[in-house]
């Protein structure tokens, strides 16, 4: 049960990371189009700025669980390196619990904001008047996924044997994939 839960949440986190990449590509393409329109053709840009800001912001929130899963966040580990292994694990658990608490609070606050924006018909103050629930929803989704990823990280910290078995499964899948990719055309595995 717990292995399946971890696999599902990590798959969602990977999907969030891939989605973040696509959102950043969209933001980059729209930014280039905006620059061309504004400076080369002297045409007005109305919607481009909001799309770039909202896509880049959505990428940050939706990609955060993937960054947590891959331990890609910036951290200062000077104190952590001075501690013994059990104390280091306790400190990591405390950090994960605090991170989970923050993300739970932000999920609730984001949910309230999205609901109020939806019910109130709130829009941006620009001429495009984009409904605010649209750019606020990735914040809710991102914090929700981040909560789930923190739960997974805590499960791995509390049960290190579970994390090791998942790593071994991932390594076996990677080796099987490499073996099949090296196999010649028409050869049997």
N, C-alpha and C positions, 0 to 999 in steps of 0.2 A: 504493500500500500504506500509506504513512505517513499520507496524508490520510484514508483509510478508518479506520485505527486511531484517529486523533485524533477523528474524527466519532463513532465508537462509544463511546470513553471519555467524550467530552463529553456524549453522550446519556445514558450511565449516571450521570454527575455531575448532570445536570439531573433525572433520575429520583430520585436521592438527595435533591436539594433539594426536590422536590415531596413526597417521602415524609416528609422532615423537617417540612414544613409540616403535613401530616396528623397526624403524631405529636404535634406541639405543640397542634393543635386537640383531639385526643383527650385530652391531658393537661389542657388548659384545661376541657373539658366535664366530665371526671371530677372535677377539683378543685372546680368549681361544685357538682356533685352531692354531693360529700363535705361541702362546707360546708352545703348545705341539709339533708342528712341529719343531720349532727351538731348544728347549732345551731337549726334550725327544728323538726325532728321528734324531736330527742334520741335518734336511733337510732345504734347503733354502726357504725363504719366499719372494715372489716377489710382489704379488698383495695385500696381506693382509693389509699392513700398509696404503695404499691409500684407501682401502675400509673402514677401521676403521675411518680414518680422515674424509673422505667425508661423510660417513653415520652420524657420530656424528655432523658434521657441518650442514648437511642438517636438522637433528633433531632440532637443535637450531633455525634455521630460520623458518622452517615449524611449529614448536611448539609455536613460539612466539605469534601468534594471540590468541591461546587458553589461554596462560598465562595472556595476557591482559584482555581477557574476564572474567577470573576467579579472576582478581585482585591479581594474584599470584606473581607479581614482588616485589622486595624489594624496600621499600620506606621509607623515613624519613619524618614523619608527625608532627614534633615538631611545626613548624611554622603554619601548617595547623590547628592543634588543638587549637591554640590561636586565630584563626579567627572566626568571626560570620558565621553562616550557609550560608548566601548569598555570603559573601566574599570567603568562602571556595569553594563554587560551581564555582565562577568566576575563582579562582585559578586553580581548576581542569580543567575547560574549557580551560584556557590558556595553561596548561600543555598538554592537548589533542591536541590542535591546533599546538603547537610546535612539539609534537610527530608525528602528521600527516604530517607536513611540512618536517620533517627529513625523514620520511618513503617515502614520494613522491619523494624527491630528490634521495634517495637510490634506489628506484624502477627504476627511469630513468637511473641512473648510472649502475645499475645491468643489465637493458635491453640492454644498449649500450655494456656492457662487454660481455654479452651472444651472442649478434649479431656479435661482432667482433671476438669472439672465434669461432663461427660457420663459418663465412665467411673466416676467416684466417686459419682455420684448425689447430688451436692451440692445442697442446697436453702437457701432463705433461712431465717433463724431465727425468722421470724414464724409465726403460725398458718396463713397461706396456704401456706407451704412451697413456694414457686415454685422449680422447678429452675433453678439458677444459670446453666446453659448458655444459657437463653433470653435473659436480659438481657445476657449477655456476648457473644452472637453479633453484635449490631450494632456492637460495638467492633471485632471482627475484620473485618466487612464494611467498615466505615468506613475503617479503616486500610488495608485492601487497595485500596479505591477511591482513597484518597488517594495511595497509591504510584503507581497508574496515572495519576492526574491530574498528579502531579509529573513523571512520565516525559513526558507530553504537554507540560507547560510547558517542560521542558528541550528537547524537540524544537523547539518554537517559538522558543526563545531561540537555539539553535544554527543553525537555519535560518529567519531572519526572513522570507524570501520565502514560505515555507510558511504562516506566520502571516498575512501580508498577503493571500495568495490565499484563505485560509479566511475572513478578514474580508470580502473582496470578494464571495465566494459568499453569505455570510450577509446582506450588505447587499442583494444582488440578490434573494434570497428575500424579504427584508423588503419591498422595493419592489414586488415582484410581488404579495405578499399585500395590501399597502395599495391597489394598483391594483384588485385584484379586490373588495376590501371597499367601495370607493367606487363601483363599477359599479352601475348601477341594475338593477332587476328586469327580466329579459328582454333586457337589452343583451348584446351579444357583447363578449368581451374585446379 
